[in-house]
Amino acid sequence: MVDIVIIGAGVSGCAIAREISRYKADVLVLEREEDVCCGTTKANSAIVHAGYDATNGSLMAKLNVAGSLLMPELARELDFAYEQNGSLVVMMSEEDRPALNKLYANGVANGVEGLRIVERDELVEMEPNISDEAVAALYAPTGGIVCPFGLTFALAENAAHNGVKFQFDSEVTGIEKTGGSWKVSTIKGDVEAKVVVNAAGLYSDKIHNMVADDEMTIIPRRGDYFLLDHTTQGFVSNTIFQLPGKYGKGVLVAPTVHGNTIVGPTAIDIDDKEGTNTTQAGLDDVRAKCGMAVKNVPLRQTITSFAGLRAHEARHEFFIGEIKPGFVDCAAIESPGLSSSPAIGRMVAGIVKDILGLEVDLSFDPRRKGILDPKALDTETHAALIRENPAYGTVICRCETVTEGEIIDAIRRTPGARSVDGVKRRVRAGMGRCQGGFCSPRVMEILARELGVDQSAITKSGAGSELIVGVNKDAI
């Protein structure tokens, strides 16, 4: 018996786990995949929305604004990459002025700080590559960018540091009330808990429907993206959106915290909750629209394309609350879920605290130190580090200049990397121009050595994605 089971180790589940770890409780996070950050959280725009778009009065609007305001301090506490770079919603026709004014008014009503409308001359000064057709834009200085992997790993590591347990490869197959507790059945066995929190992302409808009186349906909404090389760093400074208008709804062009440029997404409803494949039609749609607000987008510098899925529910609202005694929904968390996650964590932790009457844990440690990046050190300090630990002088990923020392650190953490993708998301080995073509074999060697397993057991992203399928000399 545990006090609390959290189903799902995406950014919402990990934010909840971290906030609940402020209290005296036995907490277990169940995740169907092999690591945290394997669902919606792993593939999105990496944007911290300011909060001007969500419908005024909605829970989505409230949590978006609150989460955005919490993000800077959270980044300092947990040492993850975040930048408050600002965002622009660009108007392409004077006919759309009423729509821009309406968006501004909605943002003000939502409590977004510093909103203002900038006209063309100032807009060109802010963004030299803005379209020649751009007329004006809504500027939100509190808009930001973040590494969604870094944020989620930071939350999970800090939660684990404060006593939360994680159990992976544990898909939930059933939930039932047994006396005063809940029995949660997984493919690895049953767990009893006083409180269950449903933070299962795309599958939050499935978990909800196991216990609720009403039915919920989550629609996977696919978004296709291009990711451009570091050589495009500085192409834009702000996150640039297009105001939906007579030219239709466009796509965003934004910098990333790692110096790339991201372009996308589409918004295509599909049936498959695992359908993260890109399509020619989707990528063609991004190509056609990305130049509407920004000119000369350097798509020739694309190093990869990818697709992510949003947990869309027809009412376009977050569903958070106790729906049965001891069962708490945190469902339909689509965009701006990443931006809202710090506030979602606080809200759900508050609900659980009240249900169980939890006491504050005075030993709670809010701080976490991220994986050391030797590139951020001055020459003298870097040299001293290599003398102390030569692994930091061995470059494994040449595109991103990732060292063996960083990879070892990523594996040894709790929860740590257990796959090539787990390493990739933590330290960016394989994120560069060659997309792992050079470094993957070396990453596999280090994983096998650190985990004490044969290389044939190393996977790309969990069971079923083994990278070695045979040995050439076996046939000789």
Secondary structure per residue as TSV (DSSP state, phi and psi in degrees):
chain	resnum	aa	ss	phi	psi
A	1	M	-	360.0	129.1
A	2	V	E	-115.8	166.4
A	3	D	E	-74.5	-46.4
A	4	I	E	-138.0	131.5
A	5	V	E	-110.7	128.3
A	6	I	E	-108.0	123.6
A	7	I	E	-97.4	111.6
A	8	G	-	115.1	126.2
A	9	A	-	-117.0	40.1
A	10	G	S	-83.3	-165.5
A	11	V	H	-65.7	-34.8
A	12	S	H	-68.1	-49.0
A	13	G	H	-60.5	-40.4
A	14	C	H	-72.6	-34.7
A	15	A	H	-65.0	-40.5
A	16	I	H	-64.0	-45.6
A	17	A	H	-59.8	-43.1
A	18	R	H	-64.9	-41.9
A	19	E	H	-70.0	-38.3
A	20	I	H	-67.7	-27.2
A	21	S	T	-69.3	-3.5
A	22	R	T	-72.7	-14.2
A	23	Y	B	-114.9	163.2
A	24	K	S	-79.6	103.7
A	25	A	-	-162.1	153.7
A	26	D	-	-96.5	111.2
A	27	V	E	-119.4	134.2
A	28	L	E	-126.9	129.2
A	29	V	E	-102.4	124.3
A	30	L	E	-102.5	132.1
A	31	E	-	-134.9	131.7
A	32	R	S	-73.3	-22.8
A	33	E	S	-94.8	-175.4
A	34	E	S	-89.5	0.0
A	35	D	S	-160.1	169.4
A	36	V	S	-73.1	162.1
A	37	C	S	66.0	41.9
A	38	C	-	-109.2	-3.0
A	39	G	S	-110.0	-128.7
A	40	T	G	-55.0	-36.0
A	41	T	G	-62.1	-28.1
A	42	K	G	-80.0	-14.3
A	43	A	S	-143.2	93.5
A	44	N	S	-153.5	-169.9
A	45	S	-	-79.7	-9.6
A	46	A	-	60.5	34.3
A	47	I	E	-105.1	137.4
A	48	V	E	-100.5	100.2
A	49	H	-	-69.2	142.4
A	50	A	-	-69.7	-35.2
A	51	G	S	113.9	18.0
A	52	Y	S	-84.8	-13.1
A	53	D	S	-92.0	-38.1
A	54	A	S	-63.3	147.3
A	55	T	-	-59.1	128.1
A	56	N	T	-58.1	134.1
A	57	G	T	92.3	-11.8
A	58	S	S	-80.3	157.4
A	59	L	H	-63.3	-35.6
A	60	M	H	-59.0	-44.2
A	61	A	H	-65.9	-45.0
A	62	K	H	-60.4	-47.6
A	63	L	H	-74.8	-31.3
A	64	N	H	-61.8	-51.7
A	65	V	H	-63.3	-44.3
A	66	A	H	-64.1	-43.4
A	67	G	H	-64.0	-40.9
A	68	S	H	-61.9	-41.0
A	69	L	H	-71.0	-27.6
A	70	L	H	-79.5	-21.3
A	71	M	H	-61.7	-42.4
A	72	P	H	-59.6	-45.4
A	73	E	H	-68.0	-37.4
A	74	L	H	-62.0	-40.6
A	75	A	H	-62.8	-36.6
A	76	R	H	-69.7	-40.4
A	77	E	H	-67.1	-41.7
A	78	L	H	-106.2	0.2
A	79	D	T	59.0	56.1
A	80	F	-	-123.0	161.4
A	81	A	-	-74.2	123.4
A	82	Y	E	-151.1	142.8
A	83	E	E	-143.3	130.2
A	84	Q	-	-90.1	82.9
A	85	N	-	-89.6	-12.1
A	86	G	-	85.4	157.6
A	87	S	E	-135.2	154.0
A	88	L	E	-128.8	130.7
A	89	V	E	-107.0	109.2
A	90	V	E	-92.0	132.4
A	91	M	E	-98.4	128.9
A	92	M	-	-102.5	-4.8
A	93	S	-	-149.7	139.6
A	94	E	G	-60.4	-25.2
A	95	E	G	-61.4	-22.7
A	96	D	G	-92.8	7.6
A	97	R	H	-55.8	-43.6
A	98	P	H	-59.3	-36.7
A	99	A	H	-67.9	-38.6
A	100	L	H	-66.1	-42.6
A	101	N	H	-63.2	-37.5
A	102	K	H	-65.6	-40.6
A	103	L	H	-65.0	-40.0
A	104	Y	H	-61.0	-47.3
A	105	A	H	-63.1	-38.7
A	106	N	H	-64.5	-40.5
A	107	G	H	-64.7	-41.6
A	108	V	H	-62.4	-43.9
A	109	A	H	-63.3	-32.5
A	110	N	H	-75.6	-13.7
A	111	G	T	93.3	18.9
A	112	V	-	-72.4	130.1
A	113	E	T	-86.6	140.9
A	114	G	T	77.9	9.2
A	115	L	-	-61.7	139.2
A	116	R	E	-158.5	160.3
A	117	I	E	-98.9	127.2
A	118	V	E	-106.8	137.6
A	119	E	E	-89.5	176.0
A	120	R	H	-56.4	-45.7
A	121	D	H	-58.7	-46.3
A	122	E	H	-68.7	-35.9
A	123	L	H	-61.3	-42.5
A	124	V	H	-65.9	-36.7
A	125	E	H	-63.5	-40.1
A	126	M	H	-71.1	-40.4
A	127	E	-	-136.0	91.6
A	128	P	T	-57.7	-25.7
A	129	N	T	-91.4	14.3
A	130	I	B	-66.4	151.2
A	131	S	-	-59.4	146.0
A	132	D	T	-64.3	-18.6
A	133	E	T	-91.5	-7.5
A	134	A	-	-65.8	136.6
A	135	V	-	-104.3	-47.8
A	136	A	E	-162.0	175.4
A	137	A	E	-155.5	153.0
A	138	L	E	-87.7	122.2
A	139	Y	E	-105.1	126.9
A	140	A	E	-120.5	100.3
A	141	P	T	-65.9	-19.2
A	142	T	T	-86.5	-2.8
A	143	G	-	-64.1	148.4
A	144	G	E	-146.1	178.3
A	145	I	E	-130.6	151.6
A	146	V	E	-149.5	158.8
A	147	C	-	-88.8	110.4
A	148	P	H	-63.3	-31.5
A	149	F	H	-67.5	-49.4
A	150	G	H	-59.9	-41.7
A	151	L	H	-61.1	-48.1
A	152	T	H	-68.5	-43.7
A	153	F	H	-62.6	-38.3
A	154	A	H	-63.0	-44.7
A	155	L	H	-62.4	-44.9
A	156	A	H	-65.7	-44.8
A	157	E	H	-63.8	-41.1
A	158	N	H	-68.5	-37.5
A	159	A	H	-61.7	-45.1
A	160	A	H	-64.0	-40.4
A	161	H	H	-59.0	-32.0
A	162	N	T	-97.2	18.0
A	163	G	T	106.3	-5.4
A	164	V	-	-72.7	138.5
A	165	K	E	-101.4	146.6
A	166	F	E	-120.4	137.1
A	167	Q	E	-129.2	116.3
A	168	F	-	-99.3	172.8
A	169	D	S	52.3	41.9
A	170	S	-	-130.5	66.2
A	171	E	-	-62.1	134.3
A	172	V	E	-80.2	128.5
A	173	T	E	-110.9	-12.8
A	174	G	E	-172.8	152.5
A	175	I	E	-139.2	131.8
A	176	E	E	-146.0	151.0
A	177	K	E	-79.7	130.6
A	178	T	E	-131.0	96.9
A	179	G	T	66.2	-123.2
A	180	G	T	-95.7	12.6
A	181	S	E	-134.8	178.6
A	182	W	E	-113.6	136.2
A	183	K	E	-100.2	117.9
A	184	V	E	-105.4	114.5
A	185	S	E	-92.3	133.7
A	186	T	E	-129.3	170.9
A	187	I	T	-68.4	-9.3
A	188	K	T	-107.4	8.3
A	189	G	E	122.3	-178.3
A	190	D	E	-100.5	149.4
A	191	V	E	-131.0	135.2
A	192	E	E	-102.3	139.4
A	193	A	E	-144.9	149.6
A	194	K	E	-74.1	-35.9
A	195	V	E	-133.9	139.1
A	196	V	E	-117.9	133.5
A	197	V	E	-113.8	123.6
A	198	N	E	-93.4	101.2
A	199	A	-	-125.1	46.9
A	200	A	-	-90.1	14.1
A	201	G	G	60.0	-123.0
A	202	L	G	-60.6	-23.6
A	203	Y	G	-102.6	14.0
A	204	S	H	-67.1	-24.3
A	205	D	H	-69.4	-40.1
A	206	K	H	-61.7	-45.0
A	207	I	H	-68.3	-43.9
A	208	H	H	-55.8	-46.6
A	209	N	H	-70.6	-13.0
A	210	M	H	-70.9	-23.2
A	211	V	H	-129.0	-20.3
A	212	A	-	-82.2	159.8
A	213	D	S	-82.1	-25.8
A	214	D	S	-105.2	161.2
A	215	E	-	-97.3	141.0
A	216	M	-	-120.3	142.6
A	217	T	-	-127.4	118.5
A	218	I	-	-96.4	127.5
A	219	I	E	-102.3	119.3
A	220	P	E	-66.5	121.3
A	221	R	E	-110.6	110.5
A	222	R	E	-83.8	139.8
A	223	G	E	-126.8	122.7
A	224	D	E	-93.7	142.7
A	225	Y	E	-136.1	156.3
A	226	F	E	-111.3	139.4
A	227	L	E	-115.0	126.4
A	228	L	E	-102.3	158.8
A	229	D	-	-68.6	165.1
A	230	H	G	-57.8	-25.0
A	231	T	G	-62.3	-14.8
A	232	T	G	-92.5	3.9
A	233	Q	T	-56.3	131.0
A	234	G	T	92.5	-4.8
A	235	F	S	-57.9	-43.4
A	236	V	-	-131.6	153.5
A	237	S	S	-105.2	-42.4
A	238	N	S	-89.1	163.5
A	239	T	E	-79.6	123.1
A	240	I	E	-110.6	115.4
A	241	F	E	-104.6	163.7
A	242	Q	E	-111.0	130.7
A	243	L	-	-69.0	124.2
A	244	P	-	-57.6	128.0
A	245	G	B	-156.4	-149.9
A	246	K	T	-68.3	-16.9
A	247	Y	T	-92.5	4.8
A	248	G	B	91.6	-173.5
A	249	K	-	-96.6	127.6
A	250	G	-	-96.1	-158.3
A	251	V	-	-125.3	167.1
A	252	L	E	-93.8	156.1
A	253	V	E	-128.9	124.2
A	254	A	E	-148.1	151.7
A	255	P	E	-76.2	161.5
A	256	T	-	-113.8	163.2
A	257	V	T	-67.8	-12.4
A	258	H	T	-103.0	8.9
A	259	G	S	91.0	6.8
A	260	N	-	-90.3	-178.3
A	261	T	E	-125.4	134.7
A	262	I	E	-113.1	140.6
A	263	V	E	-133.0	125.9
A	264	G	E	146.8	-165.4
A	265	P	-	-106.0	175.1
A	266	T	-	-80.7	179.0
A	267	A	-	-143.7	90.4
A	268	I	E	-122.9	117.5
A	269	D	E	-76.1	130.8
A	270	I	-	-130.5	176.8
A	271	D	S	-97.9	-25.5
A	272	D	-	-89.2	117.1
A	273	K	T	-75.1	-3.0
A	274	E	T	-114.4	12.8
A	275	G	-	-82.7	67.2
A	276	T	-	-95.1	18.2
A	277	N	-	-75.9	139.5
A	278	T	-	-76.1	159.9
A	279	T	-	-128.7	154.2
A	280	Q	H	-60.3	-42.4
A	281	A	H	-63.8	-41.3
A	282	G	H	-64.8	-46.4
A	283	L	H	-67.7	-35.3
A	284	D	H	-63.5	-35.8
A	285	D	H	-64.9	-42.2
A	286	V	H	-63.2	-44.1
A	287	R	H	-57.3	-43.8
A	288	A	H	-68.5	-32.6
A	289	K	H	-97.1	-21.8
A	290	C	H	-66.8	-23.5
A	291	G	T	-87.6	4.0
A	292	M	T	-67.6	-44.7
A	293	A	T	-102.2	-19.5
A	294	V	B	-129.5	132.8
A	295	K	S	-93.9	155.2
A	296	N	S	57.2	41.4
A	297	V	-	-61.0	123.6
A	298	P	-	-80.4	64.7
A	299	L	G	-64.8	-18.0
A	300	R	G	-66.0	-14.9
A	301	Q	G	-94.0	16.7
A	302	T	E	-63.6	130.2
A	303	I	E	-105.4	-20.8
A	304	T	E	-162.9	160.6
A	305	S	E	-124.3	153.2
A	306	F	E	-155.5	168.5
A	307	A	E	-133.7	143.6
A	308	G	E	-123.1	164.4
A	309	L	E	-120.0	135.2
A	310	R	E	-103.6	144.4
A	311	A	E	-85.4	78.3
A	312	H	E	-85.0	134.3
A	313	E	-	-120.1	142.4
A	314	A	T	-55.1	-29.6
A	315	R	T	-81.7	-5.7
A	316	H	-	49.1	59.9
A	317	E	-	-150.0	152.1
A	318	F	-	-76.9	141.8
A	319	F	E	-117.2	101.6
A	320	I	E	-128.7	124.3
A	321	G	E	160.8	168.5
A	322	E	E	-82.8	110.1
A	323	I	E	-96.5	-20.2
A	324	K	E	-140.6	153.9
A	325	P	T	-53.5	114.1
A	326	G	T	84.8	5.4
A	327	F	E	-121.2	118.2
A	328	V	E	-115.4	123.3
A	329	D	E	-83.6	138.0
A	330	C	E	-134.9	75.2
A	331	A	E	-117.9	160.9
A	332	A	-	59.2	40.9
A	333	I	-	-88.2	86.3
A	334	E	-	-100.9	-172.2
A	335	S	T	-55.7	129.5
A	336	P	T	-97.6	56.3
A	337	G	H	-64.0	-41.6
A	338	L	H	-60.4	-46.6
A	339	S	H	-62.6	-34.8
A	340	S	H	-84.9	-10.9
A	341	S	H	-55.7	-40.1
A	342	P	H	-61.4	-38.9
A	343	A	H	-74.4	-35.4
A	344	I	H	-60.1	-45.3
A	345	G	H	-57.0	-45.0
A	346	R	H	-65.9	-42.0
A	347	M	H	-64.2	-48.9
A	348	V	H	-67.9	-39.6
A	349	A	H	-60.8	-37.2
A	350	G	H	-64.7	-39.4
A	351	I	H	-64.0	-46.3
A	352	V	H	-65.6	-41.4
A	353	K	H	-57.2	-43.4
A	354	D	H	-68.6	-37.4
A	355	I	H	-62.2	-45.7
A	356	L	H	-96.5	-8.2
A	357	G	T	63.3	44.6
A	358	L	-	-70.8	147.1
A	359	E	-	-95.9	147.0
A	360	V	B	-64.9	136.0
A	361	D	-	-92.7	107.9
A	362	L	T	-68.1	-14.0
A	363	S	T	-87.9	-0.8
A	364	F	-	-55.0	131.4
A	365	D	-	-111.6	112.4
A	366	P	-	-80.5	-2.7
A	367	R	-	-107.5	147.5
A	368	R	-	-143.3	138.8
A	369	K	-	-101.0	126.3
A	370	G	-	-71.9	174.0
A	371	I	-	-65.4	131.4
A	372	L	-	-61.6	130.3
A	373	D	-	-109.5	104.0
A	374	P	G	-58.6	-25.9
A	375	K	G	-65.0	-20.7
A	376	A	G	-85.8	-4.7
A	377	L	S	-90.8	152.7
A	378	D	-	-73.1	164.9
A	379	T	H	-57.3	-44.3
A	380	E	H	-66.0	-44.5
A	381	T	H	-66.0	-38.9
A	382	H	H	-62.3	-44.2
A	383	A	H	-63.2	-39.7
A	384	A	H	-65.4	-38.2
A	385	L	H	-61.6	-43.5
A	386	I	H	-66.9	-37.1
A	387	R	H	-63.3	-37.8
A	388	E	H	-74.9	-38.7
A	389	N	-	-141.8	95.5
A	390	P	G	-57.9	-19.1
A	391	A	G	-60.4	-26.7
A	392	Y	G	-78.6	-2.1
A	393	G	G	-105.0	0.7
A	394	T	-	-103.7	106.8
A	395	V	E	-81.1	123.2
A	396	I	E	-97.5	-47.2
A	397	C	E	-103.6	109.2
A	398	R	T	-74.5	-33.9
A	399	C	T	-63.2	-41.7
A	400	E	T	-107.3	3.5
A	401	T	T	51.3	56.4
A	402	V	E	-99.7	131.6
A	403	T	E	-97.3	165.2
A	404	E	H	-61.0	-36.5
A	405	G	H	-59.8	-41.4
A	406	E	H	-65.4	-40.4
A	407	I	H	-66.2	-42.2
A	408	I	H	-60.5	-44.7
A	409	D	H	-58.5	-44.1
A	410	A	H	-61.0	-35.9
A	411	I	H	-75.6	-37.0
A	412	R	H	-82.0	-7.5
A	413	R	S	-74.3	167.9
A	414	T	S	-125.0	117.3
A	415	P	S	-73.4	141.6
A	416	G	-	-109.8	172.4
A	417	A	-	-68.7	135.9
A	418	R	-	-124.8	1.8
A	419	S	S	-144.9	170.1
A	420	V	H	-61.8	-42.3
A	421	D	H	-67.3	-32.9
A	422	G	H	-62.1	-40.5
A	423	V	H	-67.2	-44.8
A	424	K	H	-56.4	-45.3
A	425	R	H	-73.3	-26.5
A	426	R	H	-83.5	-39.5
A	427	V	H	-128.4	2.2
A	428	R	-	76.5	13.9
A	429	A	T	-68.1	114.6
A	430	G	T	101.8	0.0
A	431	M	-	-89.1	-5.9
A	432	G	S	-89.1	-159.0
A	433	R	T	-61.5	-36.1
A	434	C	T	-88.6	-3.8
A	435	Q	T	53.5	43.1
A	436	G	T	87.9	0.3
A	437	G	T	-59.8	-33.9
A	438	F	T	-91.7	-43.3
A	439	C	T	-93.2	-16.6
A	440	S	H	-55.2	-45.2
A	441	P	H	-60.2	-38.5
A	442	R	H	-70.3	-38.5
A	443	V	H	-60.8	-42.0
A	444	M	H	-60.4	-42.8
A	445	E	H	-60.3	-43.9
A	446	I	H	-68.1	-42.3
A	447	L	H	-58.5	-47.7
A	448	A	H	-61.1	-43.5
A	449	R	H	-64.3	-46.2
A	450	E	H	-71.5	-34.1
A	451	L	H	-88.4	-10.3
A	452	G	T	69.8	38.3
A	453	V	S	-129.5	167.5
A	454	D	-	-74.7	150.9
A	455	Q	G	-59.2	-27.0
A	456	S	G	-65.6	-17.4
A	457	A	G	-87.6	-9.6
A	458	I	-	-78.1	135.4
A	459	T	B	-115.6	165.9
A	460	K	S	-74.0	-46.1
A	461	S	S	-155.2	46.3
A	462	G	S	105.1	177.7
A	463	A	T	-52.5	136.4
A	464	G	T	94.4	-6.2
A	465	S	-	-121.0	34.4
A	466	E	B	-59.5	140.1
A	467	L	S	-92.3	-26.0
A	468	I	-	-104.2	122.4
A	469	V	-	-112.7	-2.7
A	470	G	-	176.3	171.4
A	471	V	-	-119.8	126.6
A	472	N	G	-53.8	-42.0
A	473	K	G	-72.9	-10.5
A	474	D	G	-59.3	-28.9
A	475	A	G	-83.8	-8.5
A	476	I	-	-91.5	360.0
